[in-house]
């Protein structure tokens, strides 16, 4: 397949997984959240990533050892681990924000900020970033993405009001928005951490004959050290607090476990394919902007997919005007992805 088309195809497929993994969260019962989540993150951040990486890169262990032995790469790796941990905190804050301002507004704020900062921070870290021919197109793509996210969030808010599900109330709005903003900033660090450590990992992996596409998987393993530590620790704290160890063996939980595993597979399939697509974008255009272009594309397109699932579940029933507004927002996100994709074709 044409090297120009394949990277974008991988990101599109990744967005399908990213927009779909949340479906599994509707099937937690009879497991408690902390039990379901511990299984989910163990599959998503440990078992599946290790399996995929060791199959793709049999000599992954010496590469990771070299990363933590090299002074520059080691520094980037520790920062990536820290960013993974902070991203985990952002995920928890997402759940805190929803009761104050609702899922639609929280999702809009978090997706908009995470997508923008996750691309903008690595872009501005590039030397002479503003003089790159891709710069105005990347910035335009990010602005269009934000507009699309805002429109879809507004559609969700209007739908909730129409259906009597709105959580917006008085002084809670500012508090909820503040939490969501912090969540969006922290959520962007997953992409920033991966982008920063990926270059060093790719350089070291090249000495072992490993291409950049598979090296991106190793970079995720490093980021997930912090991400898993945060998520697993929080789950265990709740398990001890709620004394819910027995919940793991509760009867009738087979379906919940199945969806926890499926959701975990989808979650890392999204990031794994995104990382490989971004690496191929770098190789296709020689501008090293693959992660910068790919990340907002991933989040924007996944928002489309998640709303398709929501529509199929009847969440937009009897909300014609908000749904029409949603379609406009989704069209804007598609335009944003086209602009970002075009930016990567420039040299």
Secondary structure as UniProt FT lines:
FT   HELIX           3..20
FT   HELIX           21..27
FT   TURN            29..30
FT   HELIX           33..42
FT   HELIX           43..47
FT   HELIX           48..56
FT   TURN            58..59
FT   HELIX           60..67
FT   TURN            68..69
FT   HELIX           71..101
FT   HELIX           103..125
FT   TURN            127..128
FT   HELIX           129..131
FT   TURN            133..134
FT   HELIX           135..162
FT   TURN            163..164
FT   TURN            170..171
FT   HELIX           172..206
FT   TURN            207..209
FT   HELIX           212..242
FT   HELIX           245..249
FT   TURN            251..252
FT   HELIX           254..285
FT   HELIX           290..312
FT   TURN            313..318
FT   HELIX           320..344
//
